[in-house]
Structures are given as C-alpha cells and as structure tokens.
Amino acid sequence: MKVKLEKPTRRSALPAPPAKPEPTGNLHKPNGAEKVPLQVKLAPEVRRAFRAHAAEQDMELSELFCAMWDHYRATAR
C-alpha cells in the first residue's frame, strides 16, 4: 500500500506589518487650567481629618490643598 504525500505549499506573500503605535502622550504638558493628579501617602487619621475639613468648608480636596500650599509659601521662611 502506497500513500501519496503532497508537498506543503509556500505562502506567496507575508502578511502586512502591524501599524505603528500612536504616541501615548506622555510628553504632553498640561495647560494651567487642566488638573493633574498628585499622589501622597498619608496616615489614615490625617486623610480622614483632611477630607472632613474639606467637606466642612464645602471645598474640593484640591482646593483645600492649594489653599494650604499658598499659605505655606506665604508664611514659610
């Protein structure tokens, strides 16, 4: 009994290369009005007190931080 084997065929053309990835935008400098994140590690008690004080003053956390930073820069020295 003879078995007939066929030769494998070759592809005539390679698939198209993948498209170039788009830049991720990590070099983008935000304008002055755009907010960017800032991460800090705080003790849970400090975080709770900070959030509570912001809520009592009807302020966003970022507003309270900016007010504190401005006060610090004005009085430090």
N, C-alpha and C positions, 0 to 999 in steps of 0.2 A: 504494500500500500504506500503510495506516494502522496505526500502533502505538498501542495503548491503554496509557497510563501511569496507574498508580494513585498516589493521593496517599499519602504516608507517614503512618502513624498516630502519634498522640502518646501518650506514656505517661500514664496517668491518675493515677499516684501516684509519688512519688520513693521510692527505697529508704530504709530506716531508717538513721539516722546511726550511725556507729560508736560502740561502747560507750566510756565514759570509761575512760582507763587507770588502773590501780591505782597507788597511790603506790609508789615504788621502795624506800622505807625508808631513804633516805639521811639522815634526821633522827633515826633510831633511835640512842639512846645505849646502848651495851652495858653490861650489869651488870658488877660487879667480877670475877666468876668467868669471864666469857667472854673469850677471847683474840682480839685484833685484830692484823692484820698491820702490820709496820713495815719499810719498805724503806730500805736504806742501800747506798751504793756503796763497795766495798772493793777494795783491790788483791788480785789472785788469791792472792798468798802469804799475806796476812792472813786471807783467807777459809779457805784450806786449813788454816792453823795453828789458827784458831778452831774449825773443825769437828773437827780431830784432837784438840784438847784436850777438847772436849765429849765425844767418844767415849771418850777415856782415862778421864775422870771418870764415865762412864756417865750423862751428863746430856743432856737435850734442849738444843737451841741456845737456846731461850727461857729455860730455867732458868739457863744459864750467863750469858746477858746480864743477867738480873735480879740474879743474884749480883754480877756486876761493877758494875752500876749502884748497888746498895745499898752496896757497898764504896766506890765513888767518892764517893757523897753523904756517907758517914760520915767519910771522910778528907780531902775537899776543903775548903779554907779556910785 
